Amino acid sequence: MNVKWLKIFDIGLQINNCNYIASNFNFLIGFTMRVVGEIPHPQLKITIFNWNNRYLIKLEAGSFEQTFKVSEFDITSEEDLKKMVDSEFLQEAEARFNDMAQSLLKSQQRNDVF
């Protein structure tokens, strides 16, 4: 029984090693994250990235962040991404940031962690 477990464990290590090598290979052949641009905003840092056949819209407010993934095939241009980040989108994101802050504060208070 122990021998079977060790064999499974060895296969797991080999699989993990292959994944590690594959991820490094992807990095070497150009699948790196690229900054497409930033959208100016008075309270949020908004950055658009391109990575792995998708765009990422990253919103940052203090120590909180939200990331939205959009397939490259779902839009016609990078300008479409900027159009998506409209005032309603940003108001909803700011409300989520407030909810995130409240959740963290409540958890800290509930668990006496400060």
ZABA-827066 format. One record per atom (N, C-alpha, C, O): residue number from 1; atom name; x, y, z. Coordinates in Angstrom, 3 decimals. Layout:
N
> n, atom, c1, c2, c3
> NUM, CA, X, Y, Z
...
END
This chain:
114
> n, atom, c1, c2, c3
> 1, N, 0.817, -1.198, 0.000
> 1, CA, 0.000, 0.000, 0.000
> 1, C, 0.862, 1.263, 0.000
> 1, O, 0.554, 2.216, -0.715
> 2, N, 1.915, 1.283, 0.776
> 2, CA, 2.794, 2.439, 0.796
> 2, C, 3.500, 2.638, -0.538
> 2, O, 3.735, 3.770, -0.960
> 3, N, 3.836, 1.537, -1.197
> 3, CA, 4.515, 1.628, -2.488
> 3, C, 3.612, 2.290, -3.516
> 3, O, 4.076, 3.135, -4.280
> 4, N, 2.324, 1.926, -3.555
> 4, CA, 1.381, 2.550, -4.481
> 4, C, 1.267, 4.050, -4.200
> 4, O, 1.236, 4.861, -5.126
> 5, N, 1.206, 4.403, -2.937
> 5, CA, 1.105, 5.813, -2.576
> 5, C, 2.336, 6.573, -3.054
> 5, O, 2.226, 7.680, -3.580
> 6, N, 3.517, 5.968, -2.867
> 6, CA, 4.741, 6.627, -3.308
> 6, C, 4.756, 6.795, -4.824
> 6, O, 5.203, 7.826, -5.327
> 7, N, 4.276, 5.803, -5.548
> 7, CA, 4.226, 5.916, -7.008
> 7, C, 3.305, 7.059, -7.427
> 7, O, 3.646, 7.842, -8.314
> 8, N, 2.150, 7.153, -6.797
> 8, CA, 1.234, 8.252, -7.106
> 8, C, 1.880, 9.581, -6.754
> 8, O, 1.764, 10.557, -7.494
> 9, N, 2.563, 9.607, -5.612
> 9, CA, 3.226, 10.831, -5.187
> 9, C, 4.309, 11.232, -6.188
> 9, O, 4.440, 12.408, -6.528
> 10, N, 5.088, 10.248, -6.662
> 10, CA, 6.139, 10.541, -7.644
> 10, C, 5.536, 11.083, -8.936
> 10, O, 6.090, 12.009, -9.528
> 11, N, 4.414, 10.524, -9.384
> 11, CA, 3.741, 11.023, -10.590
> 11, C, 3.311, 12.462, -10.371
> 11, O, 3.454, 13.302, -11.259
> 12, N, 2.774, 12.750, -9.167
> 12, CA, 2.367, 14.117, -8.851
> 12, C, 3.536, 15.081, -8.942
> 12, O, 3.396, 16.191, -9.456
> 13, N, 4.680, 14.663, -8.446
> 13, CA, 5.863, 15.524, -8.527
> 13, C, 6.264, 15.753, -9.977
> 13, O, 6.622, 16.865, -10.366
> 14, N, 6.202, 14.689, -10.772
> 14, CA, 6.559, 14.830, -12.178
> 14, C, 5.597, 15.781, -12.882
> 14, O, 6.020, 16.619, -13.678
> 15, N, 4.312, 15.653, -12.591
> 15, CA, 3.327, 16.552, -13.199
> 15, C, 3.599, 17.988, -12.787
> 15, O, 3.573, 18.892, -13.622
> 16, N, 3.863, 18.204, -11.496
> 16, CA, 4.160, 19.560, -11.037
> 16, C, 5.414, 20.098, -11.706
> 16, O, 5.464, 21.271, -12.076
> 17, N, 6.425, 19.255, -11.866
> 17, CA, 7.644, 19.693, -12.537
> 17, C, 7.358, 20.091, -13.973
> 17, O, 7.865, 21.112, -14.439
> 18, N, 6.547, 19.301, -14.693
> 18, CA, 6.202, 19.628, -16.078
> 18, C, 5.441, 20.947, -16.147
> 18, O, 5.702, 21.766, -17.028
> 19, N, 4.501, 21.160, -15.225
> 19, CA, 3.760, 22.414, -15.214
> 19, C, 4.695, 23.588, -14.977
> 19, O, 4.552, 24.641, -15.598
> 20, N, 5.649, 23.404, -14.080
> 20, CA, 6.608, 24.469, -13.781
> 20, C, 7.442, 24.792, -15.020
> 20, O, 7.639, 25.957, -15.366
> 21, N, 7.923, 23.748, -15.676
> 21, CA, 8.730, 23.958, -16.885
> 21, C, 7.878, 24.605, -17.974
> 21, O, 8.338, 25.517, -18.661
> 22, N, 6.634, 24.136, -18.137
> 22, CA, 5.751, 24.701, -19.159
> 22, C, 5.471, 26.169, -18.881
> 22, O, 5.469, 26.982, -19.805
> 23, N, 5.233, 26.524, -17.609
> 23, CA, 4.943, 27.931, -17.310
> 23, C, 6.168, 28.793, -17.576
> 23, O, 6.043, 29.916, -18.065
> 24, N, 7.356, 28.274, -17.257
> 24, CA, 8.568, 29.037, -17.570
> 24, C, 8.769, 29.149, -19.075
> 24, O, 9.208, 30.193, -19.558
> 25, N, 8.459, 28.101, -19.823
> 25, CA, 8.587, 28.132, -21.274
> 25, C, 7.652, 29.170, -21.866
> 25, O, 8.051, 29.924, -22.753
> 26, N, 6.406, 29.222, -21.389
> 26, CA, 5.459, 30.230, -21.865
> 26, C, 6.003, 31.626, -21.619
> 26, O, 5.874, 32.505, -22.472
> 27, N, 6.600, 31.832, -20.476
> 27, CA, 7.177, 33.135, -20.163
> 27, C, 8.277, 33.475, -21.163
> 27, O, 8.364, 34.608, -21.638
> 28, N, 9.110, 32.498, -21.477
> 28, CA, 10.239, 32.748, -22.367
> 28, C, 9.807, 33.022, -23.801
> 28, O, 10.481, 33.774, -24.506
> 29, N, 8.689, 32.428, -24.259
> 29, CA, 8.303, 32.626, -25.652
> 29, C, 7.353, 33.801, -25.847
> 29, O, 6.835, 33.999, -26.945
> 30, N, 7.119, 34.581, -24.794
> 30, CA, 6.421, 35.828, -25.012
> 30, C, 5.021, 35.956, -24.460
> 30, O, 4.304, 36.877, -24.851
> 31, N, 4.601, 35.090, -23.580
> 31, CA, 3.280, 35.218, -22.986
> 31, C, 3.340, 36.059, -21.715
> 31, O, 2.774, 35.689, -20.687
> 32, N, 4.021, 37.175, -21.796
> 32, CA, 4.141, 38.035, -20.635
> 32, C, 2.988, 39.027, -20.599
> 32, O, 2.377, 39.332, -21.624
> 33, N, 2.707, 39.519, -19.412
> 33, CA, 1.641, 40.500, -19.254
> 33, C, 2.136, 41.847, -19.776
> 33, O, 3.246, 42.284, -19.470
> 34, N, 1.294, 42.483, -20.561
> 34, CA, 1.646, 43.772, -21.168
> 34, C, 0.675, 44.829, -20.669
> 34, O, -0.537, 44.612, -20.654
> 35, N, 1.203, 45.960, -20.266
> 35, CA, 0.348, 47.082, -19.870
> 35, C, -0.129, 47.778, -21.137
> 35, O, 0.671, 48.292, -21.918
> 36, N, -1.441, 47.787, -21.329
> 36, CA, -2.038, 48.435, -22.498
> 36, C, -2.171, 49.932, -22.245
> 36, O, -1.928, 50.750, -23.132
> 37, N, -2.561, 50.275, -21.020
> 37, CA, -2.708, 51.684, -20.695
> 37, C, -3.346, 51.887, -19.340
> 37, O, -3.713, 50.936, -18.649
> 38, N, -3.467, 53.144, -18.980
> 38, CA, -4.124, 53.523, -17.734
> 38, C, -5.243, 54.500, -18.043
> 38, O, -5.178, 55.264, -19.006
> 39, N, -6.265, 54.460, -17.211
> 39, CA, -7.379, 55.386, -17.354
> 39, C, -7.340, 56.315, -16.147
> 39, O, -7.436, 55.847, -15.012
> 40, N, -7.201, 57.608, -16.364
> 40, CA, -7.124, 58.535, -15.227
> 40, C, -8.425, 58.566, -14.424
> 40, O, -9.522, 58.559, -14.983
> 41, N, -8.273, 58.601, -13.108
> 41, CA, -9.428, 58.688, -12.214
> 41, C, -8.941, 59.296, -10.898
> 41, O, -7.841, 58.969, -10.453
> 42, N, -9.724, 60.166, -10.265
> 42, CA, -9.256, 60.850, -9.052
> 42, C, -9.096, 59.933, -7.832
> 42, O, -8.230, 60.189, -6.995
> 43, N, -9.906, 58.872, -7.708
> 43, CA, -9.824, 58.011, -6.530
> 43, C, -9.237, 56.625, -6.799
> 43, O, -8.716, 55.991, -5.881
> 44, N, -9.311, 56.154, -8.023
> 44, CA, -8.895, 54.799, -8.345
> 44, C, -7.710, 54.783, -9.286
> 44, O, -7.538, 55.685, -10.106
> 45, N, -6.900, 53.755, -9.161
> 45, CA, -5.880, 53.493, -10.174
> 45, C, -6.483, 52.447, -11.100
> 45, O, -6.834, 51.351, -10.663
> 46, N, -6.600, 52.783, -12.362
> 46, CA, -7.212, 51.881, -13.342
> 46, C, -6.166, 51.540, -14.401
> 46, O, -5.679, 52.415, -15.117
> 47, N, -5.831, 50.258, -14.486
> 47, CA, -4.821, 49.801, -15.434
> 47, C, -5.423, 48.707, -16.301
> 47, O, -6.156, 47.848, -15.812
> 48, N, -5.110, 48.745, -17.587
> 48, CA, -5.554, 47.714, -18.519
> 48, C, -4.326, 46.921, -18.963
> 48, O, -3.335, 47.481, -19.433
> 49, N, -4.422, 45.607, -18.801
> 49, CA, -3.345, 44.702, -19.189
> 49, C, -3.817, 43.796, -20.313
> 49, O, -5.017, 43.617, -20.518
> 50, N, -2.864, 43.226, -21.040
> 50, CA, -3.141, 42.184, -22.019
> 50, C, -2.297, 40.989, -21.625
> 50, O, -1.086, 41.105, -21.436
> 51, N, -2.952, 39.827, -21.500
> 51, CA, -2.234, 38.630, -21.088
> 51, C, -3.034, 37.393, -21.450
> 51, O, -4.227, 37.305, -21.160
> 52, N, -2.372, 36.445, -22.081
> 52, CA, -2.953, 35.127, -22.311
> 52, C, -4.304, 35.189, -23.036
> 52, O, -5.279, 34.580, -22.594
> 53, N, -4.355, 35.920, -24.137
> 53, CA, -5.553, 36.062, -24.973
> 53, C, -6.725, 36.728, -24.265
> 53, O, -7.884, 36.492, -24.606
> 54, N, -6.417, 37.558, -23.282
> 54, CA, -7.481, 38.302, -22.615
> 54, C, -6.944, 39.633, -22.118
> 54, O, -5.741, 39.832, -21.946
> 55, N, -7.870, 40.513, -21.903
> 55, CA, -7.546, 41.797, -21.295
> 55, C, -7.970, 41.752, -19.837
> 55, O, -8.965, 41.115, -19.489
> 56, N, -7.220, 42.423, -18.998
> 56, CA, -7.569, 42.554, -17.597
> 56, C, -7.763, 44.032, -17.296
> 56, O, -6.897, 44.858, -17.583
> 57, N, -8.903, 44.348, -16.718
> 57, CA, -9.160, 45.707, -16.243
> 57, C, -8.972, 45.643, -14.734
> 57, O, -9.767, 45.020, -14.029
> 58, N, -7.923, 46.285, -14.241
> 58, CA, -7.601, 46.225, -12.824
> 58, C, -7.888, 47.578, -12.185
> 58, O, -7.370, 48.611, -12.609
> 59, N, -8.728, 47.545, -11.154
> 59, CA, -9.067, 48.744, -10.388
> 59, C, -8.444, 48.604, -9.010
> 59, O, -8.580, 47.561, -8.370
> 60, N, -7.760, 49.647, -8.545
> 60, CA, -7.135, 49.626, -7.233
> 60, C, -7.593, 50.831, -6.429
> 60, O, -7.648, 51.956, -6.926
> 61, N, -7.923, 50.558, -5.159
> 61, CA, -8.290, 51.611, -4.217
> 61, C, -7.629, 51.261, -2.887
> 61, O, -8.101, 50.376, -2.174
> 62, N, -6.558, 51.938, -2.558
> 62, CA, -5.836, 51.621, -1.326
> 62, C, -5.300, 50.201, -1.383
> 62, O, -4.595, 49.829, -2.320
> 63, N, -5.643, 49.410, -0.367
> 63, CA, -5.147, 48.031, -0.318
> 63, C, -6.112, 47.031, -0.962
> 63, O, -5.921, 45.821, -0.848
> 64, N, -7.133, 47.531, -1.629
> 64, CA, -8.118, 46.663, -2.279
> 64, C, -7.976, 46.751, -3.792
> 64, O, -7.580, 47.779, -4.342
> 65, N, -8.312, 45.642, -4.449
> 65, CA, -8.299, 45.649, -5.914
> 65, C, -9.388, 44.744, -6.461
> 65, O, -9.813, 43.780, -5.824
> 66, N, -9.818, 45.085, -7.653
> 66, CA, -10.780, 44.280, -8.411
> 66, C, -10.204, 44.096, -9.813
> 66, O, -9.647, 45.027, -10.395
> 67, N, -10.345, 42.894, -10.339
> 67, CA, -9.860, 42.615, -11.685
> 67, C, -10.982, 41.977, -12.497
> 67, O, -11.646, 41.042, -12.050
> 68, N, -11.172, 42.503, -13.689
> 68, CA, -12.184, 41.990, -14.615
> 68, C, -11.448, 41.453, -15.841
> 68, O, -10.599, 42.137, -16.412
> 69, N, -11.776, 40.235, -16.239
> 69, CA, -11.142, 39.606, -17.394
> 69, C, -12.095, 39.640, -18.580
> 69, O, -13.270, 39.292, -18.466
> 70, N, -11.563, 40.067, -19.719
> 70, CA, -12.356, 40.157, -20.947
> 70, C, -11.574, 39.460, -22.061
> 70, O, -10.415, 39.792, -22.308
> 71, N, -12.190, 38.517, -22.719
> 71, CA, -11.533, 37.808, -23.811
> 71, C, -11.204, 38.780, -24.950
> 71, O, -11.977, 39.693, -25.243
> 72, N, -10.062, 38.574, -25.578
> 72, CA, -9.688, 39.390, -26.742
> 72, C, -10.721, 39.265, -27.850
> 72, O, -10.882, 40.178, -28.661
> 73, N, -11.419, 38.139, -27.885
> 73, CA, -12.363, 37.856, -28.965
> 73, C, -13.733, 38.482, -28.718
> 73, O, -14.593, 38.459, -29.598
> 74, N, -13.942, 39.048, -27.514
> 74, CA, -15.233, 39.656, -27.183
> 74, C, -15.295, 41.148, -27.493
> 74, O, -16.352, 41.765, -27.362
> 75, N, -14.182, 41.724, -27.898
> 75, CA, -14.159, 43.146, -28.222
> 75, C, -13.501, 43.344, -29.578
> 75, O, -12.793, 42.468, -30.073
> 76, N, -13.746, 44.508, -30.171
> 76, CA, -13.166, 44.770, -31.495
> 76, C, -11.876, 45.577, -31.427
> 76, O, -11.061, 45.535, -32.348
> 77, N, -11.692, 46.321, -30.317
> 77, CA, -10.466, 47.104, -30.176
> 77, C, -10.210, 47.387, -28.699
> 77, O, -11.090, 47.195, -27.859
> 78, N, -9.017, 47.839, -28.394
> 78, CA, -8.687, 48.208, -27.021
> 78, C, -9.500, 49.415, -26.567
> 78, O, -9.714, 49.599, -25.368
> 79, N, -9.950, 50.227, -27.492
> 79, CA, -10.804, 51.374, -27.156
> 79, C, -12.130, 50.919, -26.542
> 79, O, -12.708, 51.616, -25.708
> 80, N, -12.609, 49.729, -26.968
> 80, CA, -13.841, 49.187, -26.386
> 80, C, -13.710, 49.004, -24.876
> 80, O, -14.672, 49.199, -24.133
> 81, N, -12.512, 48.628, -24.431
> 81, CA, -12.286, 48.448, -22.997
> 81, C, -12.477, 49.763, -22.246
> 81, O, -13.088, 49.802, -21.179
> 82, N, -11.946, 50.826, -22.818
> 82, CA, -12.076, 52.137, -22.179
> 82, C, -13.537, 52.582, -22.144
> 82, O, -13.969, 53.232, -21.192
> 83, N, -14.297, 52.230, -23.183
> 83, CA, -15.723, 52.554, -23.202
> 83, C, -16.470, 51.797, -22.099
> 83, O, -17.409, 52.321, -21.500
> 84, N, -16.041, 50.558, -21.839
> 84, CA, -16.696, 49.742, -20.817
> 84, C, -16.534, 50.335, -19.421
> 84, O, -17.391, 50.146, -18.558
> 85, N, -15.449, 51.041, -19.207
> 85, CA, -15.176, 51.635, -17.897
> 85, C, -15.877, 52.996, -17.845
> 85, O, -15.238, 54.048, -17.816
> 86, N, -17.207, 52.938, -17.834
> 86, CA, -17.991, 54.169, -17.813
> 86, C, -18.365, 54.535, -16.375
> 86, O, -17.971, 53.847, -15.434
> 87, N, -19.118, 55.610, -16.212
> 87, CA, -19.423, 56.108, -14.864
> 87, C, -20.237, 55.090, -14.056
> 87, O, -20.004, 54.938, -12.857
> 88, N, -21.174, 54.398, -14.682
> 88, CA, -21.967, 53.402, -13.956
> 88, C, -21.089, 52.243, -13.483
> 88, O, -21.223, 51.781, -12.350
> 89, N, -20.193, 51.778, -14.353
> 89, CA, -19.247, 50.713, -14.010
> 89, C, -18.410, 51.133, -12.810
> 89, O, -18.213, 50.353, -11.879
> 90, N, -17.915, 52.376, -12.837
> 90, CA, -17.059, 52.860, -11.752
> 90, C, -17.836, 53.056, -10.458
> 90, O, -17.305, 52.783, -9.381
> 91, N, -19.073, 53.519, -10.534
> 91, CA, -19.893, 53.664, -9.319
> 91, C, -20.129, 52.303, -8.669
> 91, O, -20.051, 52.172, -7.448
> 92, N, -20.414, 51.301, -9.481
> 92, CA, -20.620, 49.953, -8.942
> 92, C, -19.326, 49.414, -8.333
> 92, O, -19.360, 48.764, -7.289
> 93, N, -18.193, 49.677, -8.971
> 93, CA, -16.906, 49.227, -8.442
> 93, C, -16.593, 49.915, -7.116
> 93, O, -16.106, 49.273, -6.185
> 94, N, -16.868, 51.212, -7.024
> 94, CA, -16.631, 51.937, -5.774
> 94, C, -17.519, 51.394, -4.658
> 94, O, -17.075, 51.301, -3.514
> 95, N, -18.753, 51.036, -4.967
> 95, CA, -19.640, 50.435, -3.971
> 95, C, -19.075, 49.087, -3.507
> 95, O, -19.127, 48.762, -2.320
> 96, N, -18.535, 48.306, -4.453
> 96, CA, -17.915, 47.025, -4.084
> 96, C, -16.692, 47.243, -3.197
> 96, O, -16.471, 46.488, -2.250
> 97, N, -15.895, 48.274, -3.497
> 97, CA, -14.738, 48.582, -2.644
> 97, C, -15.200, 48.897, -1.220
> 97, O, -14.583, 48.451, -0.253
> 98, N, -16.272, 49.655, -1.092
> 98, CA, -16.809, 49.958, 0.236
> 98, C, -17.271, 48.681, 0.937
> 98, O, -17.030, 48.506, 2.131
> 99, N, -17.936, 47.789, 0.196
> 99, CA, -18.368, 46.514, 0.766
> 99, C, -17.160, 45.674, 1.213
> 99, O, -17.189, 45.041, 2.268
> 100, N, -16.108, 45.680, 0.398
> 100, CA, -14.904, 44.930, 0.744
> 100, C, -14.292, 45.462, 2.036
> 100, O, -13.899, 44.686, 2.907
> 101, N, -14.213, 46.770, 2.157
> 101, CA, -13.639, 47.382, 3.356
> 101, C, -14.477, 47.040, 4.586
> 101, O, -13.935, 46.740, 5.649
> 102, N, -15.800, 47.087, 4.437
> 102, CA, -16.693, 46.754, 5.551
> 102, C, -16.545, 45.283, 5.946
> 102, O, -16.534, 44.964, 7.135
> 103, N, -16.434, 44.400, 4.979
> 103, CA, -16.263, 42.973, 5.261
> 103, C, -14.975, 42.718, 6.036
> 103, O, -14.953, 41.950, 6.997
> 104, N, -13.909, 43.372, 5.603
> 104, CA, -12.629, 43.199, 6.284
> 104, C, -12.694, 43.737, 7.707
> 104, O, -12.230, 43.082, 8.640
> 105, N, -13.265, 44.924, 7.878
> 105, CA, -13.387, 45.528, 9.204
> 105, C, -14.219, 44.647, 10.135
> 105, O, -13.831, 44.410, 11.279
> 106, N, -15.356, 44.164, 9.649
> 106, CA, -16.220, 43.299, 10.463
> 106, C, -15.485, 42.022, 10.867
> 106, O, -15.605, 41.573, 12.007
> 107, N, -14.737, 41.445, 9.957
> 107, CA, -13.987, 40.226, 10.263
> 107, C, -12.915, 40.507, 11.313
> 107, O, -12.719, 39.715, 12.235
> 108, N, -12.225, 41.634, 11.170
> 108, CA, -11.208, 41.999, 12.164
> 108, C, -11.840, 42.191, 13.541
> 108, O, -11.300, 41.711, 14.538
> 109, N, -12.960, 42.876, 13.608
> 109, CA, -13.631, 43.115, 14.877
> 109, C, -14.166, 41.813, 15.468
> 109, O, -14.039, 41.575, 16.669
> 110, N, -14.758, 40.982, 14.634
> 110, CA, -15.344, 39.730, 15.089
> 110, C, -14.287, 38.778, 15.651
> 110, O, -14.561, 37.998, 16.563
> 111, N, -13.083, 38.855, 15.098
> 111, CA, -12.016, 37.937, 15.482
> 111, C, -10.924, 38.588, 16.313
> 111, O, -9.865, 37.996, 16.526
> 112, N, -11.176, 39.807, 16.784
> 112, CA, -10.187, 40.548, 17.593
> 112, C, -8.823, 40.612, 16.915
> 112, O, -7.792, 40.383, 17.547
> 113, N, -8.830, 40.925, 15.631
> 113, CA, -7.590, 41.041, 14.857
> 113, C, -7.486, 42.485, 14.370
> 113, O, -8.345, 42.972, 13.635
> 114, N, -6.436, 43.146, 14.786
> 114, CA, -6.257, 44.552, 14.365
> 114, C, -4.843, 44.800, 13.953
> 114, O, -4.499, 45.917, 13.569
END
